[in-house]
């Protein structure tokens, strides 16, 4: 495993720890805000490590594409589960869930069109 992948895994584990703290630990509003700012910071670090990668060969590029496809699918499924949960518990869907799912799909489609034109 190369050092870049190790960095991605380390930041992902830190993000999971912060998410676990948010979900299972009762916090004051100030602690809640601080933990969320830290989570956003970890996400920014994660995004930076992803964008700084340079595939070496076709196999590594294929592996990155497959992992991106899996991540996109899991994100969409989790947003769908969140929408179903809100329908059953609150009777309506939060507009942000719909906006995030729509932006994921639109970004995916636009990036595919751009890649097809430029590669």
N, C-alpha and C positions, 0 to 999 in steps of 0.2 A: 504494500500500500504506500503510495507516495505521500509526501508531506502535505500537499494541498488537500488531498482527501482526508487526511488526519485532521487538518484544521476545520474542514467542513463538518466532520463528525463531532469534534469538540464543541463547536458553536451550536450545533443541533442539540447536543446533550444539555448544554447550558440553557437553551431555550425550553427544553422539556422540563428541566428543573424549575425554571421560573413559572412555567404554565402550571405545574403541579402545586407550587406555592400559592398561586392565584386561586386555584380550584379548591384546595383542601385546607387552607389556613385562614382563619378569621383575622382580618386586619382592620386597622383604623383607616379612615379615608386617606390620610397622608401616606401611610405605608402602601396602600393600594395604588395610589398615584405613582409613588416611587418605583414599585415593582413593575408597573406597566411601562414606565419610562425606560427601565433597565431592559425589559423585554423588547421594546422597540429598538434599543441600541444593539441588542444581540441580533435582531433581525437584520438591521443595517449591516452588521459585520458579516452575517451569513450571505446576504446579497452581494457584498463586495467580494467575498471569497468565490462565489459562483461566477461573477462577471470577469474575474481576473484569470480564469482558467483558459489555457490554450491547448486544445487537443493536439496530441503528438501524431497519432495515426488514425486511420479510418475506424479501427476497432474501438479505440477510446472514444472517438466521436459518436459511434453507434451506441456505446454504453451510456454516454451522457444523454443522448436523445431518448433512449429507453427509460432512464431514470426520470427524465423530465416528463415523459408521457405518464409514467406511473404516478408521479407526484401530482400532476394535473388531474388525473382521474380520481385519486384519493381525495384531493381538495374538493372536487365537484361532488363526490359522494357524501363527504362530511357536510358540505353546505346543504345538500338535499336532505340529509337526515336532520340537520338543524331546522330546516323549513318545516318538515313533517312534524317535528317535536313542537314547534311553535303553533302549528295549526291545531294540534290536539290539546295543547295546554292553554293557549291564549285565544284561539279562534282566529288569529290573523298571522300574517308573516311580516317580520320586520323588513322594511324596505332595504336596509343595508345588506341583508343576506342575498336578496335578489340582485342588487347592484353589484356585489362582489362576484356572484356567479356569472352575471352578464358580462362584466369586465374581463373575467378570465376567458370566457368564450370568444369575445371580440378580440382581445389581445392575441389569443392563439390563432384566430383566423387571419388577422392582419399580419402577424409575424410570418405565417406560412406563405401568404401572398408576396410579402416583401422578399423572403428567402428564395421563392421560386423565380422572381424577377432578377435578383442579383446574384444568383449562383448558377 
